[in-house]
Amino acid sequence: QVQLVESGGGLVQPGGSLRLSCTTSRSTTSRNIFSIGRMGWYRQAPGEQRELVATITSASSTNYADSVKGRFTISRDNAKNTVNLQMNSLKPEDTAVYYCYADLVSGVISGGHYWGQGTQVTVSS
C-alpha cells in the first residue's frame, strides 16, 4: 500500500499560479515488492464527476486533459516518489478539489490504485 498527501492548494486570482505537490509513503514490505508506476492528478468540482487532469509514467511520459494543455505541467521525482502539478494562467473553471493518485506495480502485476485526500484549489477574484 501507499499513502499519498497533497499540498499546495489555496485561493488564487484568475491568471495566477499554484503548484501542487504530492508526497508518498510506504512500508518496507511495499517498497520491496512494488514500484510506483503511473502517477497523476484528477479533480472534482462541486456537482461534477472526477476528471483527469494530467498523468505521468515512471519514464516521464505525460498526458493532459485538453482543458489544461499549455497551462499545467506535471512532473515527478522518481527517487523521492513525488509528483507535482504546476498550474499557470488559472481560470475560475479550474476551481475544484485536486486529487493525487499512484499505481503500484510489480512487473505486469498491479498492486492497486491509491488516492490522496485531496486539496482545494479556488480561482476567484
C-alpha positions in Angstrom: 0.0 0.0 0.0 1.0 3.6 -0.3 -0.2 6.8 1.4 -0.4 10.0 -0.6 -0.6 13.5 0.8 -1.3 16.6 -1.3 -0.3 20.1 -0.5 -0.2 23.5 -2.2 -3.8 24.2 -2.8 -5.4 27.5 -1.9 -7.2 30.6 -3.2 -5.7 32.4 -6.2 -6.9 35.1 -8.6 -7.7 34.4 -12.2 -4.5 34.4 -14.2 -2.4 33.4 -11.2 -0.4 30.3 -10.5 -0.3 27.5 -7.9 2.0 24.5 -7.5 0.6 21.3 -6.1 2.8 18.6 -4.6 2.1 15.0 -3.7 4.3 13.0 -1.4 4.1 9.3 -0.9 5.0 7.0 2.0 5.1 3.2 2.0 6.0 0.3 4.3 9.3 -1.5 3.7 7.4 -4.5 2.5 5.5 -2.5 -0.1 8.8 -0.9 -1.3 10.4 -4.3 -1.6 7.6 -5.8 -3.7 6.1 -2.9 -5.7 7.3 0.1 -7.6 5.3 3.2 -8.2 4.1 3.2 -11.8 1.8 5.9 -13.3 1.1 8.9 -11.1 -1.2 11.8 -11.7 -3.8 14.3 -10.8 -7.6 14.3 -11.1 -10.0 17.0 -10.0 -13.6 17.2 -8.9 -15.7 20.3 -8.9 -18.9 20.6 -6.9 -21.7 18.6 -8.5 -19.3 17.2 -11.2 -17.7 13.9 -11.7 -14.0 13.4 -11.0 -12.0 14.2 -14.2 -8.4 13.5 -15.3 -6.1 16.5 -15.2 -2.7 15.0 -16.0 -0.7 11.8 -15.7 2.9 10.9 -15.8 4.6 7.5 -16.2 7.8 6.4 -14.4 9.5 7.2 -17.7 8.1 10.7 -17.6 5.7 10.3 -20.4 2.9 12.8 -19.8 -0.8 13.1 -20.7 -3.0 16.2 -20.2 -6.7 17.0 -20.4 -7.4 19.3 -23.3 -8.7 21.9 -20.9 -5.3 22.3 -19.2 -2.8 21.8 -22.0 -0.4 24.6 -22.3 -1.2 25.9 -18.8 -0.4 23.0 -16.5 2.8 21.0 -16.2 3.1 17.6 -14.4 6.5 16.4 -13.2 7.8 13.7 -10.8 10.8 12.8 -8.9 11.3 9.0 -9.1 13.9 9.0 -6.4 11.5 10.6 -3.9 8.3 9.2 -5.4 6.7 12.6 -5.5 4.6 14.2 -8.2 4.0 17.9 -8.8 1.5 19.9 -10.8 2.4 23.4 -11.8 -0.7 25.4 -12.7 -0.4 28.6 -14.6 -2.9 31.0 -16.1 -5.6 29.7 -13.7 -9.2 30.2 -14.6 -12.3 30.1 -12.4 -13.3 26.8 -14.1 -10.2 25.2 -12.6 -11.8 25.5 -9.2 -12.0 22.0 -7.7 -10.6 19.6 -5.2 -7.5 18.1 -6.7 -6.6 14.5 -6.0 -3.2 12.8 -6.4 -3.1 9.2 -7.4 -0.5 6.5 -7.8 -0.4 2.9 -9.2 1.7 0.2 -7.6 3.2 -2.3 -10.0 5.4 -5.4 -9.9 6.2 -6.2 -13.5 2.8 -6.8 -15.0 1.1 -7.3 -11.7 -0.9 -4.5 -10.3 -0.5 -3.6 -6.6 -3.5 -1.4 -6.6 -4.6 2.2 -7.3 -4.3 4.7 -4.5 -5.6 8.2 -3.9 -4.7 11.1 -1.7 -7.3 13.0 0.4 -7.4 16.0 -1.9 -6.5 19.6 -1.8 -8.9 22.5 -2.6 -8.0 24.9 -5.4 -10.2 28.0 -5.7 -9.7 30.5 -8.5 -11.7 33.7 -7.8 -11.3 37.4 -7.8 
